[in-house]
Amino acid sequence: MKIGKYFLLIILLAGFSLQSCDKLNEPYATLKNSGDDTTTVNIRKVLLEDYTGHLCVNCPSATETAHILEQAYGGKLILIAVHAGNLAVPSDPPFTADYTSSAGEEWYNTFGIYANPLGLVNRKPFNGHLIIGADLWASAVDSLIHKAPDALITIENSFNATSSTLTTIISTKFKSLLPGSFTLNACITEDILISAQKNNDTLVGPIPVIYNYVFMDVLRGTINGNWGEVLTSGIDTTKAYKKTYVFSFSPSWVAKNCSVVSFVYNSDTKEIIQTEKTGVLQTKK
């Protein structure tokens, strides 16, 4: 059973919650289980980038860890599965699917990802390391997720099925007067992509190949460039920074399974201060 392998992780998370119980007086109970179902409230949301690939035998276990954390935090944790590197490229059957993207490859190379699976949590170093393995994701997420937010993001989507065009309005309201310049990046992710995945963990699925693996949170591309666009070089906490984008969907993407994931980060350090997710067919978040 999958649950058995990750029971220790759940116990660990329970321990974190007890240690941080004085911090859980936020409107945490109002959150639902899925990142794209939550209502935007005055909370910090954390982004976990799972760098993965369908030729990576250890990646299903890491992704399982990410999904357990996502459920445990009830919508405060948002995932992006970044398919990049040599283990993500299309190969001989049955590994012919291509989930790579220009942004994913550029991030992979810029951040110096050297293997799969590895991850970034808010693109912030944890214990002195920016790139961390799945065994440290729970601790890294918990070190950030209970803090008050420095910004809030809202996303309003309108999708024209006839023209396959998405209009998204993303508003950012800063809560803290942070120094530096801040950038908004907006991405498209897609769920329920089914194809083959190499695997070496019988608790996740068949080995050596899961032929009908369900890929979730897959980075499909960016809406406003691989690194986004600068919002401000001097924060004004009285202002809502609003951006409107009109984006053409690829014919291969299924709109009902796609989401807009947006995050704001320090333009120099790349550290993410807030993230949000809204389904393409959801009108407002």
N, C-alpha and C positions, 0 to 999 in steps of 0.2 A: 504493500500500500504506500502511496505517496506520503500520506500523513505521517507515517512512522518515521521516515527519514528526516522530516523537518520538524518533528515534535520539539527537539531541542531549540530550534530557532524560535518557535512560538513561546516557549518558556523564557527564552532570553528577552523577547519583546515584552512579555508580561513583567519581567523584572525591571526593564527600562521604564515602563509605565508607572510602576510602584515608586521607583526612585524619583520620578518626575511628577508625582501626583499633584503637587502644588501648582503645576503648570497646566493642568488639564481642566482648568476652570473656564477655558475658552468655550465658545459655542460648538464644541466638538461633537456633542450628541446630535446636532442637526445634520451632520454629514451622512451621506449614504455610502455604500460600499464601493462604488465605482468612480474613478477619477472624473469621468465625463458625465456623471449624474449629480455632482455636488452643486450646492448653491453657494455663490460667492459670499463669504462672510469675512470677518476681520481675523483671518488666520494666515499664517505662513504656509505656503506649499513648496515642496522640495522636488527637484527634478533628478531622477536617476537615469543616466544614459547607460544602457546595456549594450556594449560593443560585442557583436555576435556574428555568426555565420553558419550556413547550413552544412558546411564540411567540418565543423568543430564538434568533436565528440563530447566535450564537457559543457557545451553551451546550453543544452536543455536543462541541466541541473541548475545552472546559474539563473536562467530565466525563471525557473520554478521558484527560486529564492526571491527574485524580484516580485513575482506575482503574490507570494505570501505576504511580503512586506506591504504591497499595495493594498491588499485586503485588510491587513492589520491596522493600517493607519486611516482607513475609512475615507479615502479621497484626498488626504493631505499629501500623499505621495503620487507623483505623476511619472510615468515611464515613457521612454523612447527607446525602442530597439533599433540600434544603428548597425545595419549590415554593411560591414566594411572590412578591408584587408583581404589577404589571399584566400582565407577560408570562407569568404562570402561570395566569391565570383561564381558565375554559372560554370558547370562542369559536365562531365559525361552523365547520361541518364543513370539514376532518376533525379540528379541534382541540376536540373536545367533552369530552374526559376532564378530570376534576377531581382533581388530586393535591394540592390545597392543604389546609391544616389550620389550626386555630385557633392552635396553638403556632407554626407556621411564620410565619404572618402577624404574630403578636405579636413574635416574635424579629426578623423583618425590620424592623419599625417601631422597636422598641426600640434595636437596634444601628445603626439609620440606614443600612441597605443602600439604596443609591441607584440601583442598576442590576443587571442580570443579564448575564453570570455574575460573581459576586464570592464571596469565601469568608472564613471565619474559621478559624484554626488554634488550637485550645484556647482560643478567645476571648481570646487574648493578643496585644498589639501586636507587630508585627514591623517593624523599622526605623521605629518611631514611628507605625505605622498599624495599627489594629485590623482594618479591612476591606481585603483585598488581592486582586489579580487572580491568575488562574491561573498567570501567569508567575513569581510569587513563592511559590507553594505549596510547591515542592520545597525551597527554601531555608528557609522558615519551619518546615516539618515537621522538617527535618534539624537545625535549631537546638535542638529540644526532645527528639527521640525517643531519643537516646542517654543521656540522664540517668537516674540511678537513680530509681525510683518513690517518690512521697511517700505513695501509698496503693495498695492492691490491692482489686479488686472481684471477687466471685464471684456468679454468677447460676444459680439452679436453677428450671427451668420445668416445669410440669405442665399439659397442655392437655386439657380435656374436650371432645371433638368433639361429643358429644350436645347439650351446652348452649352450645357455642362460648365456653367460659370458660377463661381463662388464670389460673393461680396462679403467681406468680413470687416467689421469695425472693432478695433482694439483700443481700449482706453486704459491708461495707466495713471494711477493716483499715488504719488509718493507720500509715505507716512513719516519719513525721517529725512532730515537735511544731511544726506550723505555727501561727502566730497567726491569730486571727480565727474567724469562723463558717463552717461548710461545709454545703452543700446537696446532696442527692441528687436527680437528675432521671432518670426512666425513660421510655423512648419505645418505640414500635413502628415498625419500618421494614419495607418490603415490596419484594421483588425481582420481576423478570419481569412487569412491567406493560407491555403492548404497545399502543401507539397512535402517533399522528402527532407529529412533532417538526420544527420548522423548522430549517434547516441551511444554512450557507454554506461548508462545508469538504468537498471531494470526497474527502479522505483518510479522513473519518469515515463518509460515506455519500452517497446521492444529494442533489442540490440542486434546488430550494429546499426540498423536504420529504422527510423519511424517513417513509414511511407506516407502517412496522412497526418503529418504534424500540423498543428494549428498555430500559425504565427500571428502574434498580436503586437500592437503598438509599433508597427513597422514604419520607420521614417521613409516617406515617399519623396519628399522634397521640401524646399522652403518657398514661402510666399514672397518674402522681401529680401532675397539674397542669402547666400550661405552664412553670412555674419550679420544680417539684418541692417537696420539703419539707426543712427544716433537719434535719441529722443531729446536729450538736453545735455549741455555741459555745465549747467548750474541749476540744481533742483529748486523748483517752486512748489511748495506743499499745498498751495491754494489752487493750483491749476490741475486740470485733467488733460493729460497728453493723449490726443485722439488721432489715430491713423486709420484710413480706409484703404482697403486693397481689393482690387478686382482680379481674380485669378482663374485661369482656364484649367479645367481638370483633364488629366490624361484619360483617354477612352477606356483604359484597362482598370481604372480605379472605380470602386463601388462606393458611391457617395454615402449611403446609409451606414457603411462600415468605417467611414473616415472621420477624423477629428482635426480641429485646429488646436495646436499646442503652441502657446506663446510664452516667451520668457524675457525678462529684463535682466541685463547684466552690466557690470562695470566694464566700460569699453577697454580699459587698460589691462586689468587683472583677469578679465573674462569670468569672474565669480558671479554666479546667478543670485539675485536677491528675491525674485518671485517668479512663479510660473502659474499658468492656468490652462485648462483644457475644456473645449466645448465641441460637441458633435457637429458635423457639417450641417445636418438637418435639424439641429436645435436652433431656435431663433435667438435665444438670449441666455447669457450666463452672468 
